[in-house]
């Protein structure tokens, strides 16, 4: 009989170290969405956000409605203080949740380098190796000393070389999985026979300070860029404002009135489709003007009101069975950054924001709303020629 596993992500509204830490944008995405996305695409049956922050609950309900796996439960004020323990929140959740489960998997938003493979590894280890609990660890080759000046894990007269040093396993605070019955009995995330799963060394960094934040940003950027591969561009995904348009919007008393589009861009996209490149649009705005323009351009896959573009892109890749390396993405601002870092080709108009220009694989000479998309289309057509004989 299969065992039901739930993911549990506790989030507090207030944070003293980094104000509004859980909602602060990490590479264009709220911090908590990094681990949430991985949890949703893991083998967990359900994922629960347990928070006292109504903004987070609203965000989840509005922008993660595409996933039937995610749920929000309100966290009590007494279990959302600086001195409240995570265990107290876990036990409160178990009292409130109206869902029967076997495995409780605690995931921390402050560990955004957690990946679904790590979550699945924890679940499988717990199920197959007769453990009561499993935690994630990192192997470190650091030499540890006591405050009294005593070496704790090596002999100073026989200092080992790194390649000969077995090292130590350190908790990285990312994943804790346990059986529900063990949690309720011990009232602790860890009890009985405890097993470990090893995660990459860079996951030892948790976000507790702004310095940690900057380190994590660079680690994610490096990981994304290292994963890029050479592939024919089969899909082009575009933002709208600042890509199709110059970013200017005209309003009247009824709301948004008009945007300006370049006709040459439309022709470029039509030519791309003739060469078997599928075009999609992904924008955070819910605009009737955009809807009508994309209908005119016959762009079937137009996604409006998308705040977490990274999760949508991941879902599209899974549904279509494609790799991000097959995708080119054109964006201009911070909410496009996480997607631009992971696709095969990231492209931006000449007038994109500085941070986007810095990370883009290609900065166009044309500005947004002034032929940038047409220029990108011509580049893609020429780039794809190298794959014609493969």
N, C-alpha and C positions, 0 to 999 in steps of 0.2 A: 504494500500500500504506500503510495507516495506521501511525502511529508510536506505540509504547507509551510512556506517560509515568507515572513514579512520583513520589510526594511523599515527602520525607524530612524528618522532624522530630526533631532531636537533642535529648535531654533528659538533663541531669546530675542525679544524686541530691543532691549537695551544692552549695549556693550561699552564698557569703559575704556578698554584698550584702544579699540578702533570704533568710533561712533557709527552705529548702524551697519556694523560689519557684514552681517548676513545679506544685506541688500546692496551693499557697495559693489560697484561694477568691477569685475576682474576680467580684463580683456573684452570689455563690452557686455558682459553678462553678470547678473547678480551672483554673488559668491555661491549661494546655496544651490544654484541650478547646475553647477558642475557635477557634484556628486549625485544630485537628483537624476540627471539625465543618464548617468551610468547605471544607477539603480534600476531605472525604468527599462533599460535594455539588457538587464541581467536576468538570471533565472528566478529572481524573487517573484512571488505571486502577487503581492501588493506592496506599495510603498506609502508610508504614512509620514506626513509633515506634522510635527507636534509643536505648536507655537502659540505665543500670546500676542503675536503681531498681526493685526487685521489686514495690513497691507500685503503681507506675504500670502495670507489665505486668499485674498481677492486676486492676487497675481496668479496663483496656482489655478484657481477655479476658472479664470478667464483665459489664460494663455497655455495651460496644460490640459485643456479639456479633450485634446486629441488622444490622450492616453487613458484607458480604462483602469490602469493600475494605480493611479495616484489618488490619495485621499488626505484631507486635512482634519485634524482634531485640535480643539482649542486647549491650550495649556493653562493651568490655573496660575494666578499671580504668585501664590506662595511657592510654586515650583519653578518660577521664572526669575528668581532673584539671584544676586551674585553668589550667595552662600548656599543655594539649593543644589543638591547633588544630582548628577545625571541619573543615578539609580532611583532617586525619588520620582523623577519625571518618567522613567521607564515603568515603575510600578503604578503610577497614576494612569498612564496610558493603558496598561493591562486591565485596569478597573473600568475604563471608559469605553474601550473599543468593543464594538458589536461584531466581532468576527473571530471565528475559531481558527487557531493556527498552532503549529508545532514548534517552529523555529523562529527565534527573535534575533534579528541582525541589526545591531546598532551601527550607524554610519555617521561620520562627523563631517559637517560642512567645511570645517577648517582644514580638511585634508582633500583639496580639490584635485590631487593627482591620483586619487583612487579610481581604478578602472573596473569595468564589469568583469573582466577575467579574474581580478582579485576577489570580488564578491562571490563569484561562482566557485572559486577555489576554496573559500572559507566554508561555503555551504556543503560542498562535496566532501571536504575533510571532516566536517562535523557528522555527516550522515554515514560515512564509510569507515571511519577509524575509531569508532566507539568512544568518542570524547563527550564530555559534558559541556565543554565550551571551547571555542577557538578564537585566537586573537591574531592580528597582523603584526609582523615584526620586520625589522630591517637588520641585516648583518652589518656590523661595524667593525672596522679594524683599528679603532682607536685604543690607545693604552689608557686604562682607567686608574686613577689614584684616589686615595682617601684624603680628607683634609689634614690628617696627621702626617702626610707625606709618605704613605706606604703604597707601593704598587699593588694593584688588586687583581690584575689578570696577566702578569708576565714577570719574568725574572730579569732585573736590570743588568745582571751579569751575563745573561744569555738572551740578549735582545733579539727577537726573531725578525726575519725579513717578512715583508708584507705577504709575499706569496706562500710563506710557510706558516703564517699565523692564522689560526682557525677563526679568530675573532669572537665577538659576542653578539647575541641577538637582543635587540632593543625594541620595546614597544614603540610603534609610530602613531598610535592613537587613531587609526583610520577605521578599522573594522573589528567588531566584537560580535561573534555569533554564539548563541547558546540555546538550549532547549527551553521552551516556555516553563516546563515543570521545574527545571533546575533554577531558573530565574526566580520564580515565585517561592521556591523553597529556601534558597540562600539569600534572596533579596540583593543579589550582586550579579554583575555582568559576567564574572568569572567564578567558577566553583567546580569542585570535583576534579576530574581528570581533564587537564587543559592541554590543548594542542596548539600548534602555531602554523601560520602560513607566511612565507617570506615574500615581501614586496621589494621593488627596486630601491636602491640606496637613496635616491633623490626624494622618496616619499617620507623620509625622516623629518622633513620640514613641515611643520604645522603653522598655520597663520595665527600668531598671537600678537604680532606687532607690525608696524608699517614696513620694517626691514624684511620681515618674513614675507609680507605681501609682494614686495619688489622681487625677492628671490623666486617666489612661486611663479610670478609672471614670466620671468626669464626662462624658468624650467619648462613651462607649458609651451612657450614660443619655440624653444629648442626642440622639444618633443614633436610638435606639429610639423616643423620644417624638416626634421629628419625623416618624417613619414611620407613626404612627398615623393611621387614616382613619375617616371616619364610614360605618358600614355596619350593616345589620341583623345582629343577633346570631343566628347560625345554630347555634353550638356553645357549650356551657358545659363547661369543664374544671375539675375540683375536686381539691384535695388532700384528704386524709382527716383525719389527726390534727391537731387545732387548727382544723378546718373542719367536718367532720361531727361530730367529738367535741370535748370540752373539753380534749383532750390527755392526759387521765388514762387509764392502762392498768393493769388489775389482773392480777397474775401469780400463778401457783401453781407447784408444783414441776415441772410439765411445761412451763412457759413461759407465754406470753400466755394469759390466761383470758377476759378480757372488756373491752369498750369500751362506752360509753354513747352511744346515738344518739337524736336527737329525731325523733319520728314526723312532726311537721309538715314537716320538711325533705323527707322522702320524698314527701309529698303535693305539695309545691311542685315537685319534679322531675318527678313524673308529669304535672302540669298543663303544665309546659314542653314535654314530649315531645308532648303533645296539640296543641301549637301549633307543631310542627315545629322545635323546638330540640333538637338531638342532645346528649345528656349523656355525658360521659366522666369517668373517674376516673384520676388519676395520682399515685401515692404511692411514696415511697422504701422503705416497709416491705413485707415479704413476710409478710402476715398472713392466716391462715385465717379469723379472725373477720371481717376486712374482705371477704374473698372471699365468704363466706356472706351478709353483709349486702348486697353489691352484686348478688348473684344474686337475693336477695329483692326488691330494688328494680328488677330487670330492666335493670340497666345493663350492656349487652353489652361495651362498650369499657372494661374495667377493667385498668389497667396497674400491676402490683405490682413492687416491688423496682427502681424506676427512680431511679438516682442522678443522671443527667444529663437532667433534664426538658426542657431547651432543645433538645437534639438530637432527642429523641422528638417534640416538638411540630413541629419543622422537618420531620421525616420524615412525620408525619401530614398536614401542609399539602401536601407534594408529592404524596403518595399520593392524597389526596382532591381535589387541584387547587383548594385554597382559600387565602384570604389570612388572615393573623393578625388583620386588621381584622374578620373575621366571628366572632371568638372572644371570649368573656368568660372570665376565669380568676379563680378564688377561691383565694387562698393566705394563709398566715399567718406564714411564716418565711423565712429567707434562701435556702433552696434553691428557693423559688418566685419569687424576685425577678427573675431574668433573663427568665422567661416573662411575668411581670406587666408588665414594661417594654415588651414588644413587641406584646401583643394589643390588640384594639380597646378592651376595657374590663377594667381590673384592679380587683378587688373584694376586700376583706378584712373579717373579723369585727372587732367592736369591741375584742376583746382580742388582736389580732395584735401582733407585735413592733413596736417603735417605728419601725424602718427601713422595714418593710412599710407601716405606716400612712402614713408620710411620702410614699411613692412611689405609693400606690394612687390610682386615679381616684375610687374611692368607698369610704369607710369606713362600714360598716354600724353601726346603733345596737344591733343584737343581737350577743351574744357567740356564739362557736363552741359547737356542741352545745346551743344554746338558741334556735334559730329563725333563725340567721343565713342559712342557705341558703334558707329559705322567704322571708325578706325580699328576698334577692337575686333569687329567682325572680320575685317580684312586680314588682321593678324592671325586669327584662328584658322581661316581658310588656308593661308600660306603654311601655318604650322602643321596642319593636318596632312599636308601633302607628303610629309616624310613618312607617314604611316600607310600610304596608299598601297604599297607593294608588300606589306607585311601580312 
